[in-house]
Amino acid sequence: MLDILLICLAFGCFSGVLAGLFGLGGGVVLVPFFLVLLEAHGIANHLLMLMAVATSLATIVVTSTASCFAHHRLGAVIWKYVFNLSYGIVLGVMIGAWVADSIAAENLRFIFAVYLLYVAVQMAMQSKLKATLKPLNASVLKISGVVIGFVSSVLGIGGGTLTVPLLARHQMPMRNAVAISSACGLPIAVMGTISYAFLGWQRAGLPEGSIGYVYLPAFFGIIMTSMLTAPVGARLANKLPTKRLKRYFSLLLFAVAGKLLWAIYI
């Protein structure tokens, strides 16, 4: 357990810099990392993806809280949008966790690999979002929240890759879209963590230090260092050629997605 904590402390430095540099949510980087780490430590295959997703969501509780407060202090969070989305998010997250716990491990890996391919394509193309649709009303926001919560819970992500494009395409300024998304990441992460902790409670085969599917040594290792290095990444974003770096990083995401698919079908 100590070696896992130390490895996660080291990787947390890397993931924090990436989060600050590219604005990436935790799941894109952390879920593949947790998969490799837990598999190397002998965790059963049918538990790997669930533990990776659950632990990723637990780390997002901390990071989204910090991000939400930062955006709120800047006055960028439009709370009525957050509340309307959150009504649906809570329901969607619970359904998503239940579905993830019910389907085969290979199917869950396949879904995550497809998501990585989607993110990789978006990073490689760097296409600008166009505000061509009408603003969303409360009812549509609640329904959208269900979808965002469901997908985020299954994938172990904070939902930014779904929430930001949705709002931006419906005439929300990007500054506010990002802020609203960061605030919505908190109910996604909190409800997801609780759901996976409950669903995995006393599940056979889970290692010592687990609360349900949430693996605490990995959780603490990541948050202790990623919170320190995320501001470093944010400062580097203003100094480095981030557009070019995003394209390079997209190649890594393509490779990781390919490895996941290879492990399933070969």
C-alpha positions as CSV (number, residue, x, y, z in Angstrom):
1,M,0.0,0.0,0.0
2,L,2.9,2.4,0.8
3,D,4.4,1.8,-2.7
4,I,1.1,2.7,-4.3
5,L,0.9,5.9,-2.3
6,L,4.5,6.9,-3.3
7,I,3.8,6.2,-7.0
8,C,0.6,8.2,-6.9
9,L,2.5,11.1,-5.2
10,A,4.9,11.2,-8.1
11,F,2.2,10.8,-10.8
12,G,0.1,13.5,-9.1
13,C,2.8,16.0,-9.9
14,F,2.5,15.1,-13.6
15,S,-1.3,15.0,-13.7
16,G,-1.5,18.4,-11.9
17,V,0.8,20.0,-14.5
18,L,-1.3,18.5,-17.4
19,A,-4.5,19.7,-15.8
20,G,-3.2,23.3,-15.5
21,L,-1.5,23.2,-18.9
22,F,-4.4,21.8,-21.0
23,G,-7.4,22.3,-18.8
24,L,-7.9,18.5,-18.7
25,G,-10.2,16.9,-16.1
26,G,-8.8,14.2,-14.0
27,G,-10.4,11.2,-15.7
28,V,-8.6,11.5,-19.0
29,V,-5.2,11.0,-17.4
30,L,-6.0,9.3,-14.1
31,V,-8.3,6.4,-15.2
32,P,-5.7,4.9,-17.6
33,F,-3.0,5.4,-14.9
34,F,-5.1,3.7,-12.2
35,L,-5.8,0.8,-14.6
36,V,-2.1,0.2,-15.1
37,L,-1.2,0.7,-11.4
38,L,-3.9,-1.5,-10.0
39,E,-3.4,-4.3,-12.6
40,A,0.4,-4.3,-11.7
41,H,-0.6,-4.8,-8.1
42,G,-2.7,-7.9,-8.8
43,I,-6.2,-6.4,-8.6
44,A,-8.7,-8.7,-10.3
45,N,-9.6,-7.8,-13.9
46,H,-13.4,-7.4,-13.2
47,L,-12.6,-4.8,-10.5
48,L,-10.0,-2.7,-12.3
49,M,-12.1,-0.4,-14.3
50,L,-14.6,0.2,-11.5
51,M,-11.9,1.1,-9.0
52,A,-10.1,3.3,-11.6
53,V,-13.3,5.2,-12.3
54,A,-14.4,5.5,-8.7
55,T,-11.0,6.7,-7.5
56,S,-10.8,9.2,-10.3
57,L,-14.1,10.7,-9.3
58,A,-13.0,10.9,-5.7
59,T,-9.9,13.0,-6.7
60,I,-12.2,15.3,-8.7
61,V,-14.1,16.1,-5.5
62,V,-11.1,18.0,-4.3
63,T,-10.0,19.5,-7.6
64,S,-13.5,20.7,-8.6
65,T,-14.0,22.3,-5.2
66,A,-10.9,24.4,-5.6
67,S,-11.7,25.2,-9.2
68,C,-15.3,26.1,-8.3
69,F,-14.3,28.6,-5.6
70,A,-11.7,30.2,-7.9
71,H,-14.3,30.8,-10.6
72,H,-16.9,32.0,-8.1
73,R,-14.4,34.6,-6.7
74,L,-14.0,35.8,-10.3
75,G,-17.8,36.1,-10.6
76,A,-17.9,33.8,-13.6
77,V,-20.3,31.1,-12.2
78,I,-23.9,31.6,-13.2
79,W,-25.5,29.6,-10.4
80,K,-29.0,29.2,-11.9
81,Y,-27.4,27.1,-14.7
82,V,-25.4,25.1,-12.2
83,F,-28.5,24.3,-10.1
84,N,-30.7,23.4,-13.1
85,L,-28.0,21.1,-14.5
86,S,-27.3,19.6,-11.1
87,Y,-30.9,18.4,-10.7
88,G,-30.4,16.0,-13.6
89,I,-26.7,15.3,-12.8
90,V,-27.5,13.7,-9.5
91,L,-29.9,11.3,-11.1
92,G,-27.7,10.6,-14.1
93,V,-24.7,9.9,-11.9
94,M,-26.5,7.3,-9.8
95,I,-27.9,5.6,-12.9
96,G,-24.5,5.6,-14.5
97,A,-22.7,4.1,-11.5
98,W,-25.3,1.3,-11.3
99,V,-24.9,0.6,-15.1
100,A,-21.1,0.6,-14.8
101,D,-21.3,-1.9,-11.9
102,S,-23.6,-4.1,-13.9
103,I,-21.9,-4.4,-17.3
104,A,-18.9,-6.5,-18.3
105,A,-15.4,-5.1,-17.5
106,E,-14.4,-5.3,-21.2
107,N,-17.5,-3.2,-22.3
108,L,-16.5,-0.5,-19.7
109,R,-13.0,-0.4,-21.1
110,F,-14.3,-0.1,-24.6
111,I,-16.5,2.8,-23.7
112,F,-13.6,4.6,-22.0
113,A,-11.4,3.9,-25.0
114,V,-13.9,5.5,-27.3
115,Y,-14.1,8.5,-25.1
116,L,-10.3,8.9,-25.2
117,L,-10.5,8.8,-29.0
118,Y,-13.1,11.6,-28.9
119,V,-10.9,13.8,-26.6
120,A,-7.8,13.0,-28.7
121,V,-9.6,14.1,-31.9
122,Q,-10.9,17.3,-30.3
123,M,-7.4,18.2,-29.1
124,A,-5.8,17.4,-32.4
125,M,-8.3,19.4,-34.5
126,Q,-8.7,22.3,-31.9
127,S,-11.9,23.4,-33.7
128,K,-13.5,26.5,-32.2
129,L,-17.0,26.1,-30.8
130,K,-19.6,28.2,-32.6
131,A,-22.6,29.7,-30.7
132,T,-25.2,28.8,-33.3
133,L,-28.1,27.5,-31.1
134,K,-30.6,29.2,-28.8
135,P,-29.9,29.5,-25.1
136,L,-31.0,26.5,-23.0
137,N,-34.1,26.7,-20.9
138,A,-34.4,25.1,-17.4
139,S,-36.1,21.9,-18.6
140,V,-33.5,21.2,-21.3
141,L,-30.7,21.9,-18.8
142,K,-32.2,19.3,-16.4
143,I,-32.4,16.7,-19.1
144,S,-28.9,17.6,-20.3
145,G,-27.7,17.1,-16.7
146,V,-29.0,13.6,-16.7
147,V,-26.9,12.7,-19.8
148,I,-23.8,14.6,-18.5
149,G,-24.1,12.9,-15.1
150,F,-24.6,9.4,-16.6
151,V,-21.7,9.6,-19.0
152,S,-19.4,11.3,-16.4
153,S,-20.2,8.6,-13.8
154,V,-19.5,5.7,-16.2
155,L,-16.2,7.3,-17.4
156,G,-14.9,8.7,-14.1
157,I,-14.7,12.3,-15.4
158,G,-15.8,15.7,-14.2
159,G,-18.0,16.3,-17.3
160,G,-16.1,19.4,-18.7
161,T,-15.7,17.8,-22.1
162,L,-19.5,17.6,-22.3
163,T,-20.7,20.6,-20.4
164,V,-18.5,23.3,-21.9
165,P,-19.3,22.4,-25.6
166,L,-23.0,22.2,-24.7
167,L,-23.1,25.6,-23.1
168,A,-20.8,27.3,-25.6
169,R,-22.8,26.2,-28.6
170,H,-25.9,27.7,-26.9
171,Q,-24.5,31.2,-26.7
172,M,-22.9,31.0,-23.3
173,P,-19.6,33.0,-23.2
174,M,-16.6,30.6,-22.9
175,R,-15.5,32.1,-19.6
176,N,-18.9,31.4,-18.0
177,A,-19.2,28.0,-19.7
178,V,-15.9,26.8,-18.1
179,A,-16.9,28.2,-14.7
180,I,-20.3,26.5,-14.8
181,S,-18.7,23.3,-15.8
182,S,-16.2,23.5,-12.9
183,A,-19.1,24.0,-10.5
184,C,-21.0,21.1,-12.0
185,G,-18.0,18.9,-11.5
186,L,-18.6,18.9,-7.8
187,P,-22.0,17.2,-7.7
188,I,-20.8,14.8,-10.3
189,A,-17.7,13.8,-8.3
190,V,-19.5,13.8,-4.9
191,M,-22.4,11.7,-6.0
192,G,-20.2,9.4,-8.1
193,T,-17.9,8.8,-5.2
194,I,-20.8,8.0,-2.8
195,S,-22.5,5.7,-5.4
196,Y,-19.3,3.7,-6.1
197,A,-18.5,3.5,-2.4
198,F,-22.0,2.1,-1.8
199,L,-22.1,-0.3,-4.8
200,G,-18.7,-1.7,-3.9
201,W,-19.3,-2.0,-0.2
202,Q,-17.9,-5.3,1.1
203,R,-17.3,-6.5,-2.5
204,A,-15.1,-9.6,-2.5
205,G,-11.5,-9.1,-3.9
206,L,-11.1,-5.4,-3.1
207,P,-7.7,-4.5,-1.5
208,E,-7.2,-3.2,2.0
209,G,-7.6,0.6,2.1
210,S,-10.7,0.6,-0.1
211,I,-14.1,2.2,0.7
212,G,-16.2,0.4,-1.8
213,Y,-14.5,0.8,-5.2
214,V,-12.7,3.9,-4.0
215,Y,-9.0,3.1,-3.3
216,L,-7.8,5.5,-0.7
217,P,-4.0,5.2,-1.0
218,A,-4.2,6.2,-4.7
219,F,-6.7,9.0,-3.9
220,F,-4.5,10.6,-1.2
221,G,-1.4,10.2,-3.3
222,I,-2.8,12.0,-6.3
223,I,-4.5,14.9,-4.5
224,M,-1.5,15.7,-2.2
225,T,0.7,16.6,-5.2
226,S,-1.6,17.4,-8.1
227,M,-3.1,20.4,-6.1
228,L,0.4,21.8,-5.8
229,T,1.4,21.4,-9.4
230,A,-1.8,22.4,-11.2
231,P,-0.9,26.2,-10.7
232,V,2.5,25.4,-12.3
233,G,0.8,24.0,-15.4
234,A,-1.5,27.0,-15.6
235,R,1.5,29.4,-15.5
236,L,3.2,27.3,-18.2
237,A,0.1,27.6,-20.4
238,N,0.9,31.3,-20.8
239,K,4.6,30.6,-21.8
240,L,4.6,27.4,-23.9
241,P,3.1,26.8,-27.4
242,T,0.0,25.0,-25.9
243,K,-1.7,24.5,-29.3
244,R,1.3,22.4,-30.6
245,L,1.6,20.6,-27.3
246,K,-2.1,19.6,-27.4
247,R,-1.5,18.0,-30.7
248,Y,1.4,16.0,-29.4
249,F,-0.6,15.0,-26.3
250,S,-3.5,13.9,-28.5
251,L,-1.1,11.3,-30.0
252,L,-0.5,9.9,-26.5
253,L,-4.3,9.7,-26.0
254,F,-4.6,7.8,-29.3
255,A,-1.9,5.4,-28.1
256,V,-3.6,4.8,-24.8
257,A,-7.0,4.3,-26.4
258,G,-5.3,1.9,-28.9
259,K,-3.7,-0.1,-26.0
260,L,-7.1,-0.4,-24.2
261,L,-8.8,-1.7,-27.4
262,W,-5.8,-4.0,-28.1
263,A,-6.1,-5.5,-24.6
264,I,-9.8,-6.2,-25.1
265,Y,-9.8,-7.7,-28.6
266,I,-6.3,-9.3,-29.0
